[in-house]
């Protein structure tokens, strides 16, 4: 990530998914420019952590989704040397059972990144129609139509659902062999629907060039094919006009984690990094 963004002392930085400052700390160590840094996250726990971590530094910390944040910056006419978006679910979200992101840890059916929003996983599995659940399983879980209908019917007929482990156990019997737990794609689909993850990405990407300075770099980290496809196609379209294109792609192929990083952080095995530069 640092090799692509190449942060220099004094450069401005907009982190649209700051989380627990894993990337932000390294970039700000390089720029030493805290007054021109904005760290955004829609998770209240993350923004509280960021406020404490950067206490005493003139960093702006903002609790909102990344699309709303970019629109705010456009309205203010602000531009940045570097922008980072990391679309992964944070480890604290996955590891805390009460957040309800994982069937491996028994917790409420929540999955909200923004704890103030009304829609949660419980509403989807207990209130949505079988047809609606089939739709998200096909689109967001990339399940085949027949299997999506099977899982959706099981969810509807098994209502009410109260916990992640309960739903995970019920779906385990639909295993078809292989390494992936049969509940994995269902939980992914529900999470994406709860947080409108793909919708936000589709809306934010066309806005990104407007908040980059000439020569500014944007790096985007994705964790599954649906996200990566959106980013890949956007960069391709934005760079297709040669010298008249607003962006120049810096990564012909996505950068993936190496053995050393995977040893430290096994969850990075599905991460892909793509980057571009404003002309």
N, C-alpha and C positions, 0 to 999 in steps of 0.2 A: 504494500500500500504506500509506504513512504517512498519507495523507488519510483512509483508512478507519479505521485503528487509532487515530489521533490520540494518540500516546504523550505522556504528561505526566511532568514531573519527579517521581521517586519511585515510579512505578508498577512493578509486578512483571511479569515477562515469561518466558514459556515458549516456546522455539523448538524445535519437534519435528523439524525437518529443517534444522538450522543450516548444514550444508555448510561453505562457506568464508566464512561471516559476512557475506555481501553484505547481507542484510536485518538481521541482528543488530547489525551495527556502527551502522547508521543509527538503529535503535530505541534502543540503549543510549546513543548520543550525546544522544538526547532525554531519556531517563529519568534518566541518570546514577546508576542504581540497579543496581549490579553484584552486590550481595550477594543480591538477590532475583531473579536471572536464572538460568535453567537452559537450557543449550544441548545439544541432543540430536542425535546422528547415529549411524547404524550402520556408517558407513564409517571404518575405522581411519585412513586418510590425512586425512580431514576432522577427526576429533577431535584428532589430533596437531597439525594446523594451528591449530585453535581454542585448544588449550592454549598454544601459542607466542604466538599473537596477543594473548591476554588474560592473559599472564604478569604476575603481580603484582596482578591484579584478583580480587576474591572471587567470580568467576563459577563456577558449578558446570557442569562439562562431563561429559556422560554418554554412553558408547558403548552404544547399544542401539537397537532399533527403536521407532518412535513409539508403537505400541500398548502395548508393555511399559512404556514410560516413563510413559504416562498412568495405567496401572494402578498403578504405583509411587506416583504422586502421590496417587491416590485413597486408597490404603492409608495414606499419611502424613497425609491430611487437608489437603493443601495446595491453595490456590486462587490464581488469577492474574488480573491486570487485562487481560493480553493473551496470546493464544496464536496462533502462526503455524505453518501447515503448507504447505510448498512441495513438491509431488509430482514435480517435474521431475528428470530426470537432470542432474547437475552438469556443467559444461563440462570440468573436469579428468577426470571419468569418461569422457566422450565423446572427449576429445582424446588421452588416453593409450592407445596401441594395446594395451599389455599388459593393460588392463582388459577388452578384448574386447567393448565395447558397440557398435562401429560397423564395418560392412563396408567403409567407406571407408578404414579404417586396418587393415593386416594385423596381427592379433594372435591370441592363443589364444581359443577359444570359452569365455569365462568369464561375463561379465555379472553377477557377484555384487556387490551393494552391500555386503554383509557378507562380507568375505573369509574368514571362519572357517566359513561354512556349507558343507555337503557338496555340495548340488545346484548344478550349474553348467550352462551352455548345452551343453557337450560331452556331458553325460549325456543331455540331452533329445534332441539330434539324432542321437546314436549308439546310444541304448539304449531310448528310448521307442517304443511301438508306433505303427504308422501311424494307428490310430484315435485314440490319445491326442494325436498331433500335429495331426490334423484338428480335434480338439476345441479346442485352444488357438488354432489359426489362426482358427477361426470366432468364438470368444468374445473373445479378446484382440486378434486382428488384424482382426476384423470383415470377414473374407473370406467370399465366397459359398461355399456347400458344395461346388460342383463345382470351383472353383479351389483351395479348401483341400485337397481330395482330391488334385488334381494336384500341388500343391507338396509335400504330405506324402509322396506316393509317390516323388517325385524325391529327397527327403531320405533316405528309407529305402533306396532302390535305390543311392544314391551313397555309402553308408557305406564306410569311416569318413571323417569330416570332422575336420580338424585345425586350421583357421584361419577367421577371419571373412571374409577376402578370398576364400578358396577357395569358401566357401558363397555369398557374395554374387555371385561370377562365375557360379556354377552356376545361380542363380536369375534372373540377368539375362536369360536367353533366354526367360523366360516373360513378358516385358514385353507390356503391352497398350496401349501408347501412353500419353500423358499425362505429367505432370511427376513423378509419384511413381515412384521406382525399385521394381521388382517385389519386391525383398528387404526393403523398408522395413517393411511390415506383418508380415512373418515375423519379422524381428528384434525388432520391438515385442512381438509375441506371446510369443516365447521369453523376452525380458527380464522381462515381467510374470509369466510362470510361474516363472522362476528366483527372483524376489524376492517372490512372493506379494503383489504390489502391490495388487491390488484387494481381496484378502482382508483385508489389514491395514487398508485404508481402511474397509471394511464393518464391521470390528470396532471401530475407534477412534471413529468418528463418534458412536455413541450414548453414549460415555463423556465426550465433550468438555464438555457442560454441567456435569458434576460437578466439573470442575477450573477453572471460571470463577467469579469473584466476581460478585455482583450488579452489573450495569453493565459487566462485563467484556466484551471484544470478542475474537472469533475471526475470523481471516482465513485463507482456504484458496486456494491457487493450484494449478490443474490444467493439464494440457498435452494432454489428448485427451478425446474425448467420453465415453469409458467412465468416467473419473474424474469429469468434470464432472457427468455424470448422477447419480452417487451423491451428490455434494455437494448438487446442486440439489434432489433428492428428499428428502434428509435435512432440509435447511433448511425446505422446504415443509411436511413433516410436523410438524416441531418448532414451527413458527409458526402452525399451523392452528387453534389453540384460542383465538385472540384474546388477551385479557388474561391468560388462564390458561396460555398457552404459555410454555415455558421460555426460548425464544429469540425475538428480534425481528430479522427479516432487514433488513440495512442496504443491500443491493444488490439492487434489483428486477431488474436485468439484470447479467450479469457484466461486470466492468471489463476491458477489453483494452488492450494496449499502444498508445501513440500513436506518431506518426511519429518523434519525437525519440528515444524509447526504442528503437524498432526499428532506427534508424540505428546506435545504440550496440551493441545486442544483438539481432541478427536472429533468434536462437533464441526470442525472446519472442513471435514472431508467433502462436503457437498458445496462448499463456498466457491463462487466464481467472481472474479474482479474484472470489471471493464472500465475503461477510462477514456476521456476525450478532452480536447483543448479548444477553447474559444479562439477563433481566428481574429 
